[in-house]
Amino acid sequence: MRTRRIVIASLAAAVLAAAGAVAAVSLTRAGAEPPGCDDIRAYQERYGEIETLGDGPREVAVLGDSYSAGDALSDRGQRWTDVLPSLDPELTVRLDAVPFTGFVNRGACGPNAFTDRIDRIVAEAGDALVIQGGLNDVFAEPASVAASVRDVLDAAGEIEHVVVIGPTDAPAREGEAVVDAVLEREAAARGMTYVSALEWELPFGPDRLHLTADGHRAYAEKVLDALTEAGVG
């Protein structure tokens, strides 16, 4: 597992490096694929689009972006989705995480928006689903974000416990509060749990966008608190 995580980390780093200069544009419309997409697809074909982390009796499914995937970490075993079952060994995480994606944003190697992937993670979710994202949707029109959020949450409507975790206040991005408000409103309208991450004190890496290993641990601790409050576990 450790070797696999290091391999995919290097592949995703290549994609991020190639796409970073045009992120503001590529987040919301299609363009030429950056190097590394074929390698990431080959990894998914080999190991599956949904990873299993931990081996506890209680399952939690996660739909997420580069935060859940662990981008910018030298060892993906330090990502919050791996840390979560280490904090609570009773948990198993079923993870569908694709970098550069969101409710609207289809990603550098799309189509991988949450609207494209929600059905497959719902099929694996059991009675608990965490939807983590929104940071990559800050360049989209609020109306488009709202429409996609509604589609995603409605598709998850039969799951007993749905916890939506919004964007962090990343120094490299602006507009998170707009997305945060949309997510809070739409989750509340469906009786789902919404957790705003805007006030979380988290250490960011040199790109001022992704979390450090310590940041991922702190993030996992807050997610575990949110799951407990939502009655998961």
C-alpha positions as CSV (number, residue, x, y, z in Angstrom):
1,M,0.0,0.0,0.0
2,R,2.7,2.5,0.9
3,T,4.5,2.0,-2.5
4,R,1.2,2.5,-4.3
5,R,0.6,5.7,-2.5
6,I,4.0,7.1,-3.3
7,V,3.6,6.2,-7.0
8,I,0.3,7.9,-7.4
9,A,1.5,10.9,-5.5
10,S,4.3,11.4,-8.0
11,L,1.9,11.0,-10.9
12,A,-0.6,13.5,-9.5
13,A,2.3,15.9,-8.8
14,A,3.1,15.9,-12.6
15,V,-0.5,16.7,-13.4
16,L,-0.6,19.6,-10.8
17,A,2.7,21.0,-12.1
18,A,1.5,21.0,-15.7
19,A,-1.9,22.4,-14.9
20,G,-1.1,24.9,-12.2
21,A,-0.3,27.8,-14.4
22,V,-3.7,27.8,-16.0
23,A,-5.7,26.6,-13.0
24,A,-8.1,29.5,-12.9
25,V,-9.2,28.7,-16.4
26,S,-9.0,24.9,-16.5
27,L,-11.1,24.5,-13.3
28,T,-14.2,25.5,-15.1
29,R,-13.8,24.6,-18.8
30,A,-12.3,21.8,-20.8
31,G,-8.8,22.0,-22.3
32,A,-5.8,20.0,-23.4
33,E,-4.9,17.3,-20.8
34,P,-1.7,17.8,-18.9
35,P,0.9,15.1,-18.8
36,G,0.2,12.3,-16.3
37,C,-3.5,11.8,-17.0
38,D,-2.9,8.5,-18.8
39,D,-0.8,7.3,-15.9
40,I,-3.5,8.2,-13.3
41,R,-6.1,6.4,-15.4
42,A,-3.8,3.3,-15.6
43,Y,-3.4,3.4,-11.8
44,Q,-7.2,3.5,-11.4
45,E,-7.7,0.6,-13.8
46,R,-5.1,-1.4,-11.8
47,Y,-6.2,-0.6,-8.3
48,G,-9.8,0.5,-8.8
49,E,-11.5,3.9,-8.8
50,I,-12.5,3.4,-5.1
51,E,-9.8,2.6,-2.5
52,T,-10.4,0.8,0.8
53,L,-8.5,2.3,3.7
54,G,-8.6,0.6,7.1
55,D,-10.3,-2.6,8.1
56,G,-12.8,-1.6,10.8
57,P,-16.4,-2.9,11.0
58,R,-18.0,0.5,10.4
59,E,-17.8,1.8,6.9
60,V,-17.7,5.5,5.8
61,A,-17.6,6.4,2.1
62,V,-15.8,9.6,1.0
63,L,-16.3,11.6,-2.2
64,G,-13.6,14.2,-2.5
65,D,-10.9,16.2,-4.3
66,S,-7.2,16.6,-3.9
67,Y,-7.5,17.0,-0.2
68,S,-9.0,13.5,0.1
69,A,-6.5,12.2,-2.4
70,G,-3.5,13.6,-0.5
71,D,-2.0,15.8,-3.2
72,A,1.3,17.5,-2.4
73,L,2.2,15.0,0.3
74,S,5.4,12.9,-0.2
75,D,3.5,9.9,1.4
76,R,-0.2,9.6,0.8
77,G,-0.5,7.5,3.9
78,Q,-0.5,10.9,5.7
79,R,-3.6,12.1,4.0
80,W,-6.7,12.7,6.2
81,T,-8.6,9.8,4.7
82,D,-5.8,7.5,5.8
83,V,-5.4,9.2,9.2
84,L,-9.2,8.9,9.9
85,P,-9.2,5.1,10.4
86,S,-6.0,5.3,12.3
87,L,-7.7,7.6,14.8
88,D,-10.7,5.3,15.0
89,P,-9.7,1.7,14.1
90,E,-13.4,0.8,14.0
91,L,-13.7,2.7,10.7
92,T,-13.1,1.6,7.1
93,V,-13.0,4.3,4.5
94,R,-14.2,3.7,1.0
95,L,-12.5,6.5,-0.9
96,D,-13.3,8.1,-4.3
97,A,-10.9,11.0,-4.6
98,V,-9.8,12.8,-7.8
99,P,-7.5,15.9,-7.8
100,F,-8.7,19.2,-9.3
101,T,-12.4,18.2,-9.1
102,G,-15.5,19.6,-7.4
103,F,-19.2,19.8,-7.7
104,V,-18.9,21.7,-11.0
105,N,-15.2,21.3,-11.9
106,R,-14.6,18.1,-14.0
107,G,-10.8,18.1,-13.3
108,A,-7.7,18.2,-15.4
109,C,-8.3,14.6,-16.4
110,G,-12.1,14.7,-16.5
111,P,-14.9,14.1,-16.7
112,N,-14.6,13.6,-12.9
113,A,-16.9,16.2,-11.3
114,F,-18.8,15.1,-8.3
115,T,-21.9,14.9,-10.5
116,D,-20.0,12.4,-12.6
117,R,-19.0,10.3,-9.7
118,I,-21.7,10.5,-7.1
119,D,-23.6,7.4,-8.3
120,R,-20.6,5.0,-8.0
121,I,-19.8,6.2,-4.5
122,V,-23.4,6.0,-3.3
123,A,-23.4,2.4,-4.4
124,E,-20.5,1.8,-2.0
125,A,-21.7,4.1,0.8
126,G,-23.9,2.0,3.1
127,D,-25.4,4.3,5.6
128,A,-22.6,7.0,5.8
129,L,-21.2,9.3,3.2
130,V,-18.8,12.3,3.5
131,I,-18.7,14.7,0.6
132,Q,-15.6,16.9,0.8
133,G,-15.0,19.7,-1.6
134,G,-15.9,23.0,-3.1
135,L,-12.5,24.6,-3.2
136,N,-12.1,23.9,-6.9
137,D,-15.5,25.5,-7.6
138,V,-14.6,29.0,-6.6
139,F,-14.2,30.1,-10.2
140,A,-17.6,28.8,-11.2
141,E,-20.8,30.9,-11.2
142,P,-22.7,30.5,-8.0
143,A,-25.9,29.4,-9.8
144,S,-23.9,26.6,-11.5
145,V,-22.4,25.5,-8.2
146,A,-25.9,25.5,-6.6
147,A,-27.3,23.4,-9.4
148,S,-24.6,20.8,-9.3
149,V,-24.7,20.7,-5.5
150,R,-28.4,20.0,-5.6
151,D,-27.8,17.2,-8.1
152,V,-25.1,15.6,-6.0
153,L,-27.0,15.9,-2.7
154,D,-30.3,14.6,-4.2
155,A,-28.4,11.6,-5.6
156,A,-27.3,10.8,-2.0
157,G,-30.7,11.4,-0.5
158,E,-31.3,7.8,0.4
159,I,-28.2,7.6,2.6
160,E,-29.0,7.8,6.3
161,H,-26.0,10.0,7.3
162,V,-24.6,12.5,4.8
163,V,-21.9,14.9,6.0
164,V,-20.9,17.7,3.7
165,I,-17.5,19.4,4.4
166,G,-16.9,22.7,2.6
167,P,-13.8,24.4,1.4
168,T,-11.0,25.6,3.7
169,D,-9.8,29.2,3.7
170,A,-6.8,28.4,1.5
171,P,-4.4,31.4,1.1
172,A,-4.0,30.7,-2.6
173,R,-7.8,31.0,-3.4
174,E,-10.5,33.5,-3.1
175,G,-14.3,33.1,-3.1
176,E,-14.6,30.2,-0.7
177,A,-17.2,31.9,1.3
178,V,-19.6,32.0,-1.6
179,V,-19.3,28.2,-2.2
180,D,-19.5,27.7,1.6
181,A,-22.9,29.5,1.7
182,V,-24.3,27.5,-1.2
183,L,-23.3,24.2,0.4
184,E,-24.7,25.2,3.8
185,R,-28.0,26.2,2.3
186,E,-28.5,23.1,0.1
187,A,-27.4,20.7,2.9
188,A,-29.8,22.3,5.4
189,A,-32.7,22.1,2.9
190,R,-32.2,18.3,2.8
191,G,-31.6,17.8,6.5
192,M,-28.0,16.8,5.9
193,T,-25.1,17.8,8.1
194,Y,-22.9,20.6,6.9
195,V,-19.5,21.4,8.3
196,S,-17.8,24.7,7.4
197,A,-14.0,24.4,7.3
198,L,-13.4,28.1,6.8
199,E,-12.5,28.8,10.4
200,W,-10.3,25.7,10.8
201,E,-6.8,26.4,11.8
202,L,-4.7,24.3,9.4
203,P,-1.1,24.5,8.2
204,F,-0.7,24.8,4.5
205,G,2.2,23.8,2.3
206,P,4.4,25.9,0.1
207,D,1.7,26.1,-2.6
208,R,-0.6,27.8,-0.1
209,L,-3.4,25.5,-1.3
210,H,-2.8,22.0,0.0
211,L,-2.3,20.9,3.5
212,T,0.9,19.7,5.2
213,A,1.0,16.3,6.9
214,D,0.2,18.0,10.2
215,G,-2.7,19.8,8.5
216,H,-4.1,16.5,7.3
217,R,-4.0,15.1,10.8
218,A,-5.8,18.1,12.2
219,Y,-8.3,17.9,9.4
220,A,-9.0,14.2,10.1
221,E,-9.5,15.0,13.8
222,K,-12.2,17.6,12.9
223,V,-13.9,15.2,10.5
224,L,-14.0,12.5,13.1
225,D,-15.6,15.0,15.5
226,A,-18.2,15.9,12.8
227,L,-19.0,12.2,12.2
228,T,-19.5,11.6,15.9
229,E,-21.8,14.6,16.2
230,A,-23.7,13.3,13.1
231,G,-24.3,10.0,14.8
232,V,-21.9,8.0,12.7
233,G,-20.3,5.3,14.8
